[in-house]
């Protein structure tokens, strides 16, 4: 029996030697098929990459056009906004000039004027400001402010607007009223001021708190046209351009005033964004997949050689799906 086993063993080795050439040939055939399939896949990748390159080039061209248009649009918008500011300033100035002959009177009770407001104003101003009875105040028109009539529970009456035919007479009325400092109609104190446009009046009203504090501390001040305030401190004289600037400085000087935040036009933030925007040049290198085909590996063989080195051999692990096994092959390049 032992002799029989020894006789049979050489036959098995011969069979294994006969199977080896067949196995190596099948592996080489599988390698050829694998290379062919990868060449087709790589060609498809190159075609897709070329299509992608074309689309990226078109997208870059469109982006350049959009950036150029956006830059021109932002410049145009800034110019239009600057022109709009100039036009609004001119319109406000024209409106203020058209109101130079007007006078506003605050504090006169509602319906005190009766049926003829011009006659009422002339008599009231003569009596209150000590004009001579024969003085012609030259009031052309007069009416209450164009606002809803206050309800019974509201005590603040609407102001009266008087249009004088003589600018000098109107200025004389204001000068005398301001000199007297306290002007009375019966038992009611009223105030006289210029008739400002709404925009200027709003800005001048913002100084009310600051003026109240200055009066309490016996500090002299003036409110020059259009909406400024000049304060005469003991150590210096300051001219403020806005209520925010005035309250900040007064608070720093120790005066008990609430700081008014500076107001910004609604479009200022968008204007700043347009001013700070600019096209950013491309500094990062393009992704390898987006590069031109001539900058990629020339063929699948080159890729294999790069991955395998310069040894001239291919080291692959092939999976044999039919036989369910893996084969490790060292073969020369094909």
C-alpha positions in Angstrom: 0.0 0.0 0.0 2.8 2.3 0.8 4.4 1.6 -2.4 1.2 2.3 -4.3 1.0 5.8 -2.7 4.6 6.5 -3.7 3.8 5.5 -7.2 0.7 7.6 -7.4 2.3 10.9 -6.1 4.4 11.7 -9.2 1.3 11.4 -11.4 -0.4 14.2 -9.4 2.6 16.5 -9.7 2.6 15.9 -13.5 -1.1 16.9 -13.6 -0.4 20.1 -11.7 2.4 21.0 -14.1 0.0 20.4 -17.0 -2.6 22.8 -15.5 -0.2 25.7 -14.9 0.2 26.8 -18.6 -3.6 26.7 -19.0 -4.1 28.8 -15.9 -1.5 31.4 -16.9 -2.9 31.7 -20.4 -6.4 32.2 -19.0 -5.1 34.9 -16.6 -3.3 36.7 -19.5 -6.5 36.5 -21.5 -8.4 38.0 -18.6 -5.8 40.8 -18.3 -6.2 41.6 -22.0 -10.0 41.8 -21.5 -9.5 43.9 -18.4 -7.2 46.3 -20.2 -9.7 46.5 -23.2 -12.6 47.3 -20.9 -10.6 49.9 -19.0 -9.5 51.5 -22.2 -13.2 51.9 -23.3 -14.1 53.3 -19.9 -11.2 55.7 -19.9 -12.2 56.9 -23.4 -15.7 57.5 -22.2 -14.3 59.4 -19.2 -12.2 61.6 -21.6 -15.3 62.3 -23.8 -17.3 63.3 -20.8 -14.4 65.4 -19.6 -14.2 67.2 -22.9 -17.9 67.9 -22.8 -17.5 69.1 -19.3 -14.7 71.4 -20.4 -16.9 72.9 -23.0 -19.7 73.5 -20.6 -17.3 75.0 -18.0 -15.8 77.3 -20.6 -19.3 78.5 -21.6 -20.2 79.0 -17.9 -17.0 81.0 -17.3 -17.8 83.2 -20.3 -21.3 83.8 -19.0 -20.0 84.5 -15.5 -17.6 87.1 -17.0 -20.4 88.8 -18.8 -22.6 88.9 -15.6 -19.7 90.3 -13.6 -19.1 93.0 -16.2 -22.7 93.8 -16.3 -23.0 93.9 -12.5 -20.0 96.2 -12.2 -21.5 98.6 -14.7 -24.9 98.4 -13.0 -23.5 99.1 -9.6 -21.6 102.1 -10.9 -24.7 103.4 -12.7 -26.8 102.9 -9.5 -24.3 104.8 -7.4 -24.4 107.7 -9.9 -28.2 107.7 -10.0 -28.4 107.7 -6.2 -25.9 110.6 -6.0 -28.0 112.4 -8.6 -31.2 111.6 -6.7 -29.7 113.1 -3.5 -28.7 116.2 -5.4 -32.2 116.6 -6.9 -33.9 116.0 -3.5 -31.6 118.7 -1.9 -32.6 121.1 -4.7 -36.3 120.4 -4.4 -36.1 120.9 -0.6 -34.3 124.2 -1.1 -36.9 125.3 -3.6 -39.7 124.4 -1.3 -38.0 126.3 1.6 -37.6 129.3 -0.6 -41.3 129.2 -1.6 -42.1 129.2 2.2 -39.9 132.1 3.1 -42.9 134.5 3.3 -44.9 132.1 5.5 -45.2 132.1 9.3 -46.2 129.3 11.6 -48.0 130.1 14.8 -48.3 127.3 17.4 -50.6 127.1 20.4 -53.7 129.0 19.3 -56.8 127.1 20.5 -59.0 125.5 17.9 -61.8 127.6 16.5 -60.5 130.7 18.2 -60.1 132.3 14.8 -63.8 132.3 14.1 -65.0 132.7 10.5 -62.3 135.1 9.3 -58.8 133.9 10.2 -56.9 136.8 8.4 -58.7 139.4 10.5 -58.2 137.4 13.6 -54.4 137.1 13.0 -54.0 140.7 12.3 -55.8 141.8 15.4 -54.0 139.2 17.6 -50.5 140.1 16.3 -51.1 143.8 16.7 -52.3 143.3 20.3 -49.7 140.7 21.3 -46.7 142.3 19.6 -47.6 145.9 20.3 -47.9 147.0 16.7 -49.6 150.3 16.0 -53.3 149.9 15.2 -52.8 151.4 11.7 -49.9 149.0 10.9 -50.7 146.9 7.8 -49.3 143.4 8.4 -50.1 142.4 4.8 -51.3 138.9 5.4 -52.5 137.4 2.1 -53.7 134.0 3.2 -53.9 131.9 6.3 -55.2 128.5 7.3 -54.8 125.7 9.9 -52.3 123.0 9.2 -53.6 120.3 6.8 -54.0 117.7 9.5 -57.1 116.1 11.0 -58.8 118.3 13.5 -57.9 117.1 17.0 -60.6 115.3 19.0 -62.1 116.7 22.1 -59.7 114.9 24.5 -56.6 116.3 22.7 -55.4 119.6 24.0 -52.7 120.3 21.3 -54.2 122.4 18.6 -53.1 122.5 15.0 -50.7 125.2 13.9 -51.7 128.2 11.8 -49.9 129.0 8.6 -49.9 132.7 7.5 -48.7 133.9 4.1 -47.4 137.5 4.1 -47.1 139.6 1.0 -44.0 141.3 2.4 -41.0 139.3 3.5 -39.8 142.3 5.7 -43.0 142.5 7.6 -42.9 138.7 8.3 -39.3 139.0 9.5 -40.3 141.9 11.8 -43.1 139.9 13.3 -40.7 137.0 14.1 -38.1 139.4 15.5 -40.4 141.1 17.9 -42.0 137.8 19.0 -38.6 136.2 19.7 -37.5 139.3 21.6 -40.5 139.1 23.9 -39.8 135.4 24.5 -43.3 135.0 26.0 -46.2 136.0 23.7 -49.8 135.6 25.0 -53.2 135.4 23.4 -55.6 135.9 26.2 -54.4 133.4 28.8 -52.7 131.1 26.3 -49.0 131.3 25.3 -48.3 130.8 21.6 -45.1 130.6 19.6 -44.0 132.0 16.2 -41.5 130.3 13.9 -40.6 130.0 10.2 -42.5 127.7 8.0 -40.0 124.9 7.2 -40.4 122.0 4.7 -41.4 118.7 6.4 -37.9 117.2 5.9 -36.1 120.2 7.5 -38.8 120.5 10.2 -38.2 116.8 11.2 -34.5 117.3 11.5 -34.9 120.5 13.6 -37.4 118.7 15.9 -34.7 116.2 16.8 -32.9 119.0 18.7 -35.8 119.5 21.1 -34.3 117.4 23.9 -30.9 119.0 23.5 -32.4 122.5 23.6 -34.3 121.7 26.7 -31.2 120.5 28.5 -29.3 123.6 27.4 -32.0 125.9 28.6 -32.0 124.1 32.0 -28.2 124.7 32.3 -28.4 128.3 31.0 -26.3 127.6 28.0 -27.0 129.8 25.0 -27.6 128.3 21.6 -28.9 129.0 18.1 -30.4 126.8 15.4 -29.2 128.1 12.0 -30.9 127.1 8.8 -31.5 124.4 7.7 -31.0 122.0 10.6 -27.9 122.9 12.6 -27.3 123.9 16.2 -24.7 126.3 17.5 -23.9 126.1 21.2 -22.0 128.7 23.1 -20.1 126.9 25.8 -17.9 128.7 28.3 -14.7 127.3 26.8 -15.7 127.2 23.1 -18.5 127.5 20.5 -19.6 124.3 18.7 -21.6 124.0 15.5 -23.4 120.7 15.2 -24.5 119.3 11.9 -27.1 116.9 13.3 -28.9 116.0 16.6 -26.9 112.8 16.9 -23.6 114.7 16.8 -24.9 117.2 19.3 -26.2 114.7 21.8 -23.0 112.6 21.6 -20.8 115.6 22.4 -23.1 117.0 25.1 -23.2 113.6 26.8 -19.4 113.5 26.7 -19.4 116.9 28.4 -21.5 115.5 31.2 -24.8 117.0 30.3 -27.9 114.7 31.1 -29.0 114.1 27.5 -30.0 110.9 25.8 -27.8 110.1 22.8 -29.7 110.0 19.6 -28.5 107.3 17.2 -27.4 108.5 13.8 -30.0 107.8 11.1 -29.0 106.0 7.9 -30.9 106.1 4.6 -32.6 102.8 3.9 -30.5 102.2 0.7 -27.2 103.0 2.3 -26.5 99.3 3.2 -27.2 98.2 -0.3 -25.1 101.0 -1.7 -22.2 100.0 0.5 -22.5 96.4 -0.7 -22.4 97.6 -4.3 -19.4 99.8 -3.5 -17.4 96.9 -1.9 -18.3 94.3 -4.5 -15.7 93.4 -7.1 -14.9 90.5 -9.3 -12.4 88.1 -7.7 -9.8 86.6 -10.1 -9.3 82.9 -10.0 -6.3 82.0 -7.8 -7.0 78.3 -7.1 -5.8 75.8 -9.6 -8.5 74.0 -11.5 -9.6 70.5 -10.5 -7.8 67.8 -12.4 -11.0 66.5 -13.9 -11.6 70.0 -15.4 -8.2 70.2 -17.0 -7.7 69.7 -20.7 -7.3 66.2 -22.0 -3.7 66.8 -23.1 -2.7 67.4 -19.5 -4.0 64.0 -18.4 -2.4 60.6 -18.7 -2.1 59.6 -22.4 -3.5 56.1 -22.0 -4.5 53.4 -19.6 -1.1 51.8 -20.1 0.6 54.9 -18.9 -1.6 54.9 -15.8 -0.7 51.3 -15.1 3.0 52.0 -15.6 2.8 55.0 -13.3 1.1 53.0 -10.6 3.5 50.1 -11.0 6.7 52.0 -11.4 9.4 51.4 -14.0 9.9 47.7 -13.3 8.2 46.8 -16.6 5.9 44.4 -14.8 2.2 44.5 -13.9 1.2 43.5 -10.4 -2.5 42.8 -10.4 -4.9 40.8 -8.3 -7.6 39.4 -10.6 -10.9 38.1 -9.3 -12.1 35.0 -11.1 -15.8 35.2 -10.8 -16.5 31.9 -12.6 -14.1 29.8 -10.4 -14.6 31.9 -7.3 -11.0 32.5 -6.6 -8.4 35.3 -6.6 -5.2 35.1 -8.7 -2.1 37.2 -8.1 -0.1 37.6 -11.4 3.3 39.0 -12.2 3.3 39.5 -16.0 5.2 41.6 -18.4 3.5 44.6 -19.9 1.3 44.0 -22.8 
